Amino acid sequence: MFLTNTEVIPGKTITTCHGVVSGSTVRAKHAGRDLMASIKNIFGGELKGYTELLGESRDEAIERMKSQADQMGANAIVNVRFSTSSVADGAAEIYVYGTAVTVE
């Protein structure tokens, strides 16, 4: 499955538009990660535990979106966008969406 954040794929022709597809996941922070993040906030630096958590969440949301596009018969997703939001204290959602298409 080809993914792009552009409206077209250079060298390919969109033959069918299947519609909007999306994927999301909501993750809560781990108590150990939260403790380490509090310490990092004092001294500064990257919160690697959260970076890893968000990377895993992004991958899971993309896989869910790709699965939905595959079920529609698409072989590509164009105009892919990401959104994040806080849904509860200590929990965040990663949402990804795009347009499922067939390209040749």
C-alpha positions in Angstrom: 0.0 0.0 0.0 1.5 3.3 -1.1 1.0 6.3 1.3 1.6 9.9 0.5 0.7 13.3 2.0 0.3 14.8 -1.5 -2.9 14.7 -3.6 -1.3 12.8 -6.4 1.4 10.2 -6.9 3.9 11.4 -9.5 4.0 8.9 -12.5 0.7 7.2 -11.4 -2.9 7.8 -12.4 -5.7 7.7 -9.9 -8.4 5.5 -11.5 -10.8 5.0 -8.6 -11.5 7.1 -5.5 -12.8 4.8 -2.7 -13.4 7.5 -0.1 -12.0 8.6 3.2 -10.2 6.1 5.5 -8.9 6.5 9.0 -7.2 4.8 11.9 -6.7 5.8 15.5 -5.4 4.6 18.8 -5.6 5.9 22.3 -2.7 5.3 24.6 -2.1 6.0 28.2 1.3 6.8 29.6 3.1 4.2 31.8 3.8 5.1 35.4 7.5 4.4 35.0 7.6 6.7 31.9 5.7 9.3 33.7 8.2 9.3 36.6 11.1 9.5 34.2 9.4 12.4 32.3 9.0 14.3 35.5 12.7 14.0 36.1 13.5 15.0 32.6 11.3 18.1 33.0 13.6 19.3 35.7 16.9 18.7 33.8 15.7 19.0 30.2 16.2 16.7 27.3 14.1 14.4 25.1 11.4 12.3 26.7 12.5 9.1 24.9 9.8 7.0 26.6 7.1 9.3 25.2 8.8 9.5 21.8 8.8 5.7 21.6 5.1 5.5 22.7 4.0 8.0 20.1 6.0 6.2 17.4 4.3 2.9 18.2 0.9 4.6 18.4 1.5 6.3 15.0 2.4 2.9 13.4 -0.7 1.2 14.9 -3.0 4.0 13.6 -1.4 3.8 10.1 -1.9 0.0 10.0 -5.6 0.4 10.9 -6.0 3.0 8.2 -4.2 0.7 5.6 -6.4 -2.2 6.6 -9.6 -0.2 6.0 -8.3 0.9 2.6 -7.4 -2.7 1.7 -10.9 -3.8 2.5 -12.2 -1.2 0.1 -10.0 -2.5 -2.7 -7.5 0.4 -2.7 -3.8 0.1 -3.4 -2.8 3.6 -2.2 -3.8 6.4 0.2 -3.3 10.0 -0.8 -3.5 13.2 1.2 -2.6 11.5 4.5 -2.8 13.7 7.6 -2.2 13.2 11.3 -3.9 14.6 14.3 -3.3 14.2 18.0 -5.5 15.1 21.0 -5.6 14.6 24.7 -8.7 12.5 25.6 -8.2 12.0 29.3 -5.6 12.8 31.9 -2.5 10.9 30.9 -4.0 9.5 27.6 -3.6 10.7 24.1 -5.2 9.8 20.7 -3.3 9.6 17.4 -5.6 9.9 14.5 -4.6 9.4 10.8 -6.8 9.9 7.8 -6.6 10.1 4.0 -8.3 9.2 0.8 -8.2 5.6 -0.4 -7.6 5.3 -4.1 -6.6 2.8 -6.8 -3.7 3.9 -8.9 -2.1 2.5 -12.1 
